[in-house]
Amino acid sequence: MPAGASAKFRLVGNAGVEVTAGGRVVLVDAFYRPFAGVAGAPALDPLALDRIDLILVTHLHGDHFDAPSLIAAARRTGAAVAGPGSVVGALSSKVAPGRLLTLEPPGPGASCSAAVDGIAVRAFRTVHTRDHNSYRVELGGFRFFHDGDNEDTVALNPESIRPLDALFIGTWQGSGWPGFIRKLKPARWVVIHLSDGEVEEHSSGKFLPGLCDSVPEGLLVLRPGETWEGSPS
């Protein structure tokens, strides 16, 4: 990233994030339906954003993907939309021609790559639904990884993902996330996919100590709606 350049990211809610760098805006899992006890309502309205260049979806579950709101935003902003086949199938003929991209890695742990309007995307097939993707994205020199609902981080090769300026990850029991973070060594990492009650626990420092013996370095605690802004490390 050029000297003096900056990036920012904001939690939308649940697993939704907005990342801005190099004049580009990427949303991941930002259009979703809230579910009581699982996914709180978005802290900001993605439909109100003036600019979106790329919308990524990890999988078809409703707490990560809501077709009507995503379609409305894509039509209004001209954003490209990318995701696994099941997501793209649900959007077929509803997003502008040439702005809908299928990302289908060939198998668990495998990946495929694409470039969209100067944004580099590498999709990894990870464990959750039949066609769940995790994403490494680079825009304006800022590199981040969104792990979605991945239940098995051991299937991923950290060497193929790092270096990272930011990691967005769910702290699923049994997924191996503490070791994965230590191997990745991101400049900063953020917990996603917390219920409203877990957000309060996490904000007070009580959530992660109950899940692991020691919290990996680089933790950045953000509540939905909060923003980090700075330069890559």
C-alpha positions as CSV (number, residue, x, y, z in Angstrom):
1,M,0.0,0.0,0.0
2,P,1.4,3.4,-0.9
3,A,3.1,5.4,1.9
4,G,0.5,7.5,3.8
5,A,-2.4,5.5,2.4
6,S,-5.0,4.2,4.8
7,A,-7.8,1.7,4.9
8,K,-10.8,1.2,7.1
9,F,-13.2,-1.5,8.0
10,R,-16.5,-1.6,9.8
11,L,-18.6,-4.3,11.4
12,V,-22.1,-4.4,9.9
13,G,-23.4,-7.0,12.3
14,N,-23.2,-10.8,12.7
15,A,-20.5,-11.8,10.1
16,G,-21.0,-8.8,7.9
17,V,-18.1,-6.4,7.3
18,E,-17.4,-3.4,5.1
19,V,-13.8,-2.8,4.0
20,T,-12.6,0.4,2.2
21,A,-9.2,0.9,0.7
22,G,-7.7,2.3,-2.5
23,G,-11.0,4.0,-3.4
24,R,-12.8,0.6,-3.4
25,V,-15.5,-0.8,-1.1
26,V,-16.0,-4.5,-0.4
27,L,-18.9,-6.0,1.6
28,V,-18.8,-9.5,2.9
29,D,-22.0,-11.2,4.3
30,A,-23.4,-7.8,4.9
31,F,-26.9,-8.5,3.6
32,Y,-28.6,-10.9,6.0
33,R,-31.7,-11.6,8.1
34,P,-31.4,-11.3,11.9
35,F,-32.3,-14.4,14.0
36,A,-33.1,-14.1,17.7
37,G,-30.3,-15.5,19.8
38,V,-28.0,-16.0,16.8
39,A,-27.6,-12.9,14.7
40,G,-28.6,-9.5,15.8
41,A,-30.0,-6.8,13.5
42,P,-27.4,-5.0,11.3
43,A,-25.9,-1.9,13.1
44,L,-25.9,0.0,9.8
45,D,-28.0,-0.2,6.7
46,P,-25.9,-1.5,3.7
47,L,-28.7,-0.3,1.4
48,A,-27.8,3.3,2.5
49,L,-24.2,3.0,1.3
50,D,-23.4,5.4,-1.5
51,R,-20.7,3.1,-3.1
52,I,-20.2,-0.6,-3.2
53,D,-17.7,-2.2,-5.7
54,L,-17.9,-5.8,-4.7
55,I,-20.3,-7.9,-2.6
56,L,-19.0,-11.3,-1.4
57,V,-21.2,-14.0,0.1
58,T,-19.8,-17.0,1.9
59,H,-22.8,-19.3,1.8
60,L,-26.6,-19.4,1.4
61,H,-27.7,-19.4,5.1
62,G,-30.1,-16.6,5.9
63,D,-27.9,-15.0,8.6
64,H,-25.3,-14.4,5.9
65,F,-27.4,-13.9,2.8
66,D,-30.7,-12.1,2.0
67,A,-31.3,-12.0,-1.7
68,P,-33.8,-9.1,-1.9
69,S,-31.7,-6.6,0.0
70,L,-28.5,-7.7,-1.8
71,I,-30.1,-7.4,-5.2
72,A,-31.5,-3.9,-4.4
73,A,-28.0,-2.7,-3.4
74,A,-26.3,-4.3,-6.4
75,R,-28.8,-2.7,-8.8
76,R,-28.5,0.7,-7.1
77,T,-24.7,0.8,-6.9
78,G,-23.7,-1.4,-9.9
79,A,-21.7,-3.6,-7.5
80,A,-20.3,-6.9,-8.7
81,V,-21.5,-9.9,-6.7
82,A,-19.5,-13.1,-6.1
83,G,-20.1,-16.3,-4.2
84,P,-20.5,-20.1,-4.4
85,G,-22.8,-21.6,-7.0
86,S,-25.9,-21.9,-4.7
87,V,-25.7,-18.1,-4.0
88,V,-25.2,-17.2,-7.7
89,G,-28.1,-19.5,-8.7
90,A,-30.4,-17.6,-6.3
91,L,-29.3,-14.3,-8.0
92,S,-29.4,-15.4,-11.6
93,S,-30.9,-12.9,-14.0
94,K,-31.4,-10.5,-11.0
95,V,-28.0,-8.9,-11.1
96,A,-26.6,-7.0,-14.1
97,P,-25.0,-9.1,-16.8
98,G,-21.3,-9.5,-16.3
99,R,-21.6,-8.4,-12.6
100,L,-22.3,-11.9,-11.2
101,L,-19.4,-14.2,-10.6
102,T,-19.3,-17.9,-9.4
103,L,-16.4,-18.8,-7.2
104,E,-16.2,-22.6,-6.9
105,P,-13.0,-24.1,-5.5
106,P,-12.6,-27.7,-6.5
107,G,-12.6,-29.2,-3.0
108,P,-12.0,-28.8,0.7
109,G,-9.0,-26.5,1.3
110,A,-8.6,-25.8,-2.4
111,S,-9.0,-22.3,-3.8
112,C,-9.7,-20.3,-7.0
113,S,-8.9,-16.7,-7.8
114,A,-10.6,-13.8,-9.6
115,A,-10.0,-10.1,-10.2
116,V,-12.9,-7.7,-10.0
117,D,-12.5,-4.0,-10.8
118,G,-8.9,-4.0,-9.4
119,I,-9.9,-6.1,-6.4
120,A,-8.1,-9.5,-6.0
121,V,-10.2,-12.3,-4.5
122,R,-9.1,-15.8,-3.6
123,A,-11.9,-18.1,-2.5
124,F,-11.2,-21.1,-0.3
125,R,-13.6,-24.0,0.0
126,T,-14.1,-24.5,3.7
127,V,-16.2,-26.6,6.0
128,H,-19.8,-25.7,6.8
129,T,-22.3,-26.0,4.1
130,R,-21.8,-28.0,0.9
131,D,-20.4,-25.0,-0.9
132,H,-19.1,-22.7,1.8
133,N,-16.3,-20.2,0.8
134,S,-13.8,-18.2,2.9
135,Y,-12.2,-15.3,1.2
136,R,-8.8,-13.6,1.0
137,V,-9.2,-10.1,-0.5
138,E,-6.7,-7.4,-1.5
139,L,-7.8,-3.9,-2.4
140,G,-5.6,-0.9,-2.6
141,G,-2.8,-2.9,-1.0
142,F,-4.9,-3.8,2.1
143,R,-5.2,-7.6,2.7
144,F,-7.9,-9.3,4.7
145,F,-9.3,-12.8,5.2
146,H,-13.0,-13.5,6.0
147,D,-13.4,-17.0,7.4
148,G,-17.2,-17.0,7.3
149,D,-18.6,-20.0,9.2
150,N,-15.6,-22.2,8.7
151,E,-15.7,-25.1,11.2
152,D,-12.2,-26.5,10.5
153,T,-9.3,-24.0,10.1
154,V,-6.9,-27.0,10.0
155,A,-7.9,-27.6,6.4
156,L,-6.4,-24.2,5.4
157,N,-2.7,-23.6,4.7
158,P,-1.7,-20.4,6.4
159,E,1.2,-19.9,4.0
160,S,-1.3,-19.5,1.2
161,I,-3.2,-16.8,3.1
162,R,-0.7,-14.5,4.8
163,P,0.5,-11.8,5.1
164,L,-2.7,-10.2,6.4
165,D,-3.6,-6.8,7.6
166,A,-6.9,-8.0,9.1
167,L,-8.6,-11.3,9.9
168,F,-12.3,-11.7,10.5
169,I,-13.1,-15.0,12.2
170,G,-15.8,-16.8,14.2
171,T,-14.5,-18.5,17.3
172,W,-16.2,-21.9,16.8
173,Q,-15.4,-24.6,19.4
174,G,-13.4,-27.4,17.7
175,S,-12.4,-25.3,14.6
176,G,-8.8,-24.8,15.8
177,W,-9.1,-21.0,15.6
178,P,-6.5,-20.1,18.3
179,G,-3.7,-22.1,16.5
180,F,-4.8,-20.8,13.1
181,I,-4.5,-17.2,14.2
182,R,-1.1,-17.8,15.7
183,K,0.1,-19.3,12.5
184,L,-1.4,-16.6,10.3
185,K,0.0,-13.8,12.5
186,P,-2.4,-11.1,11.2
187,A,-1.7,-7.5,12.1
188,R,-5.1,-7.5,13.8
189,W,-8.0,-9.9,14.1
190,V,-11.7,-9.3,14.8
191,V,-14.3,-11.8,16.2
192,I,-17.4,-12.0,14.0
193,H,-20.7,-13.9,14.3
194,L,-21.6,-13.0,17.9
195,S,-25.2,-12.9,19.3
196,D,-26.2,-9.7,21.1
197,G,-25.4,-11.3,24.4
198,E,-22.0,-12.5,23.2
199,V,-21.2,-9.0,21.9
200,E,-21.7,-7.6,25.4
201,E,-19.5,-10.4,27.0
202,H,-16.8,-9.8,24.4
203,S,-16.8,-6.0,24.8
204,S,-16.3,-6.5,28.6
205,G,-13.4,-9.0,28.0
206,K,-15.3,-12.0,29.4
207,F,-16.0,-13.9,26.2
208,L,-12.8,-15.2,24.7
209,P,-11.1,-16.2,28.1
210,G,-13.9,-18.7,28.5
211,L,-13.1,-20.3,25.1
212,C,-9.3,-20.7,25.1
213,D,-6.3,-20.9,27.5
214,S,-4.7,-17.7,26.1
215,V,-6.0,-15.2,23.6
216,P,-3.8,-14.8,20.4
217,E,-2.0,-11.5,19.9
218,G,-3.5,-8.8,17.7
219,L,-7.1,-8.9,18.9
220,L,-9.1,-5.8,18.0
221,V,-12.5,-5.6,19.9
222,L,-15.2,-3.9,17.8
223,R,-18.9,-3.8,18.4
224,P,-21.3,-3.9,15.4
225,G,-21.3,-0.5,13.8
226,E,-17.8,0.4,15.0
227,T,-14.9,1.2,12.6
228,W,-11.1,0.8,12.6
229,E,-9.1,3.1,10.3
230,G,-5.3,3.2,9.8
231,S,-2.4,2.0,7.7
232,P,-1.4,-1.6,7.1
233,S,1.3,-2.9,9.5
